[in-house]
Amino acid sequence: MYRQIRGQAYTRKEYMGGVPAPRITQFDTGSQIADYPVELSLKIMEPCQVRHTALEAARVAANRQLSKDPGVGNYYLKIRTYPHIVLREHKMATGAGADRVSGGMRAAFGKAVGTAARVQADQIIMTVRVPLQGYKSAKDALWRASMKLPSPCYVIVEKGADLLS
């Protein structure tokens, strides 16, 4: 329902009340100081909207896999998109007595139910930096994260491809 990009971007939160905060708790995870030789990125194939809950689920899936194999201090994970777009929903009352509560489609602008990030084709969603021995685990972590996103994704090696062969 919210996957397709329709209409203008609705982002001015200062004019609307009650916009829920994004569920993403951390955009940078792991050791930010260390310099890792291998960098992998997750790119999305089709333009779509990615909800903040999907971004958080992808981050959790990738973080869980990375904290197992390279270890807690041996990677750096960065979420590269931010959910700016406010999603609205016109909640219709259903069930017994709904005719007294609901006003039909009168003033059906909708209430804010969440946020989403509009992404274009080939845009980077998240990036992982790992040591050389953590390459396969990082690739697997990004693949697991891609399963949580609404569009097909692929993993590219941005840095350190010469070291892997």
Residue pairs with C-beta under 8 A, 6 or more apart in sequence:
2 49
2 51
2 87
2 114
2 116
3 48
3 49
3 150
3 151
4 48
4 49
5 47
5 48
5 49
5 118
9 84
9 85
9 118
10 85
10 86
10 87
10 88
11 84
11 85
11 86
13 19
13 86
16 86
16 112
18 111
18 112
19 86
19 112
19 115
20 112
20 113
20 114
20 115
22 52
22 55
22 56
22 82
22 83
22 115
23 52
23 53
23 55
23 56
24 52
24 55
24 56
24 59
24 79
24 83
25 56
26 59
27 78
27 79
27 82
28 76
28 77
28 78
28 79
29 59
29 63
29 76
29 77
29 78
30 66
30 72
30 73
30 74
30 75
30 76
30 77
31 73
31 74
31 75
31 76
32 76
34 73
34 74
34 76
36 75
36 76
36 129
36 130
36 131
37 131
37 132
37 159
37 160
37 163
38 129
38 130
38 131
38 132
38 134
38 135
38 138
38 157
38 159
38 160
38 163
38 164
39 127
39 128
39 129
39 157
39 158
39 159
39 160
40 127
40 128
40 129
40 130
40 135
40 138
40 139
40 142
40 155
40 156
40 157
40 158
41 80
41 124
41 125
41 126
41 127
41 128
41 142
41 155
41 156
41 158
42 124
42 125
42 126
42 127
42 142
42 145
42 146
42 153
42 154
42 155
43 122
43 123
43 124
43 125
43 153
43 154
43 155
43 156
44 50
44 119
44 121
44 122
44 123
44 125
44 149
44 151
44 152
44 153
45 121
45 122
45 151
45 152
45 153
45 154
46 121
46 151
46 152
47 118
47 119
47 120
47 121
48 118
48 119
48 150
48 151
49 85
49 87
49 116
49 117
49 118
49 119
49 150
50 81
50 83
50 116
50 117
50 119
50 125
50 149
50 150
50 151
51 83
51 87
51 114
51 115
51 116
51 150
52 83
52 114
52 115
52 116
52 117
53 114
54 148
54 149
54 150
55 79
55 81
55 83
55 117
55 125
57 148
58 125
58 126
58 145
58 146
58 148
58 149
59 77
59 79
59 126
59 145
61 141
61 144
61 145
61 147
61 148
62 77
62 126
62 128
62 141
62 142
62 144
62 145
63 77
63 141
65 137
65 140
65 141
65 144
66 75
66 77
66 128
66 130
66 134
66 137
66 138
66 141
67 75
68 137
69 134
69 137
70 130
70 131
70 133
70 134
70 137
70 138
74 130
74 131
74 134
75 128
75 129
75 130
75 134
75 138
76 128
76 129
76 130
77 126
77 127
77 128
78 126
78 127
78 128
79 125
79 126
80 124
80 125
80 126
80 127
81 117
81 119
81 123
81 124
81 125
82 117
83 114
83 115
83 116
83 117
84 115
84 117
84 118
85 115
85 116
85 117
85 118
86 112
86 114
86 115
87 112
87 113
87 114
87 115
87 116
88 109
88 110
88 111
88 112
88 113
89 110
89 111
89 113
90 105
90 108
90 109
90 110
90 111
91 110
91 111
92 98
92 102
93 101
93 102
119 125
119 151
125 145
125 149
125 153
126 142
126 145
127 158
128 138
128 141
128 142
129 159
130 137
130 138
132 160
132 163
132 164
135 160
135 164
139 155
142 153
142 155
143 155
146 152
146 153
146 154
146 155
157 164
